[in-house]
Amino acid sequence: MLTEFRLPELGENIESGELVKLLVSVGDEIGKDQSVLELETDKATIEVPSPTSGRVREIHVNQGDKVKVGQLILTVDDGAGAARVEKAEQPRAAARPAQPKPESRKPPQASSGSSGGSPLAEARMEEAEEATRRERPAAPQVVPIRPHEPEPS
């Protein structure tokens, strides 16, 4: 069954963005939540994940296009309609040598202290934090003050 993947809502007041990079091609197998494109908005560059898995049948946008929320991006075949075809082809499949399945890109797993964003965004955040540490002078050391006690005579 063919599924249309449209650009989802990306956040409050974000209506469109420029397609920086397509991460998939026609014929690629994609997994649910796999990043399929990088989109630059006026606030950030983000990776947009696929809401479904399957084989990319058609790409409806090009790199550099301005893409609006709700615009058709990809057509994905989830393979549900192909189940009957696979059963009919099973006797012939046994005669053919096994073909290795192409590896599908999986989204990076968020580690326990990460923001859950893309690796690019996390790297930029780390760079910004490092720059802040370099620019900020070291805090003065605090020495506790003891009340003045007269010296014994």
NORZI-V859558 format. One record per pair of residues at least 4 apart in sequence whose ideal C-beta (glycine too) atoms are under 6 Angstrom apart, sorted by the first residue. I is the first residue (numbers start at 1). J is the second residue. D is the distance in Angstrom with one decimal. If there is no record, write none. Layout:
BEGIN
i-><I,I>
j-><J,J>
d-><D,D>
END
This chain:
BEGIN
i-><1,1,1,2,2,3,3,3,4,4,5,5,5,6,6,7,7,7,7,9,10,14,15,16,16,17,17,17,18,18,19,19,19,19,20,20,21,22,23,23,23,24,24,24,24,26,26,28,29,29,29,30,30,30,31,31,32,32,33,33,34,34,34,35,35,35,36,37,38,38,39,39,40,47,52,52,54,54,54,54,55,56,56,57,57,58,59,60,61,61,61,67,82,89,108,110,110,114,117,117>
j-><78,80,81,75,77,52,76,78,72,75,73,74,76,70,72,67,69,71,73,69,14,41,69,66,68,39,40,41,40,66,61,63,65,67,38,40,38,37,35,36,37,28,30,36,56,56,59,56,55,102,104,34,50,104,53,104,52,53,49,107,50,105,107,47,49,107,50,48,45,47,46,48,45,118,76,78,76,77,78,79,77,74,76,75,77,75,74,72,65,67,73,71,86,93,119,114,116,122,121,122>
d-><5.5,4.4,5.1,5.5,5.6,5.1,4.8,5.7,5.7,5.8,5.1,4.2,5.9,5.4,5.5,5.4,5.4,5.2,5.7,5.5,4.4,5.1,5.6,5.7,4.4,4.1,5.6,4.1,4.8,5.7,5.6,5.7,4.8,5.3,4.3,4.9,4.3,5.3,5.5,5.5,5.8,4.5,5.8,5.0,5.3,5.5,6.0,4.9,5.5,5.6,5.0,4.9,5.2,6.0,4.8,4.7,5.9,4.6,4.6,5.4,5.3,5.4,5.7,3.9,5.5,5.6,4.9,5.2,6.0,5.5,5.7,5.6,4.5,4.4,5.7,5.9,4.3,5.1,3.9,5.8,4.9,5.7,5.9,4.7,4.9,4.2,5.7,4.7,4.8,5.8,5.6,5.2,5.9,5.5,5.5,4.8,4.2,5.9,3.9,5.6>
END
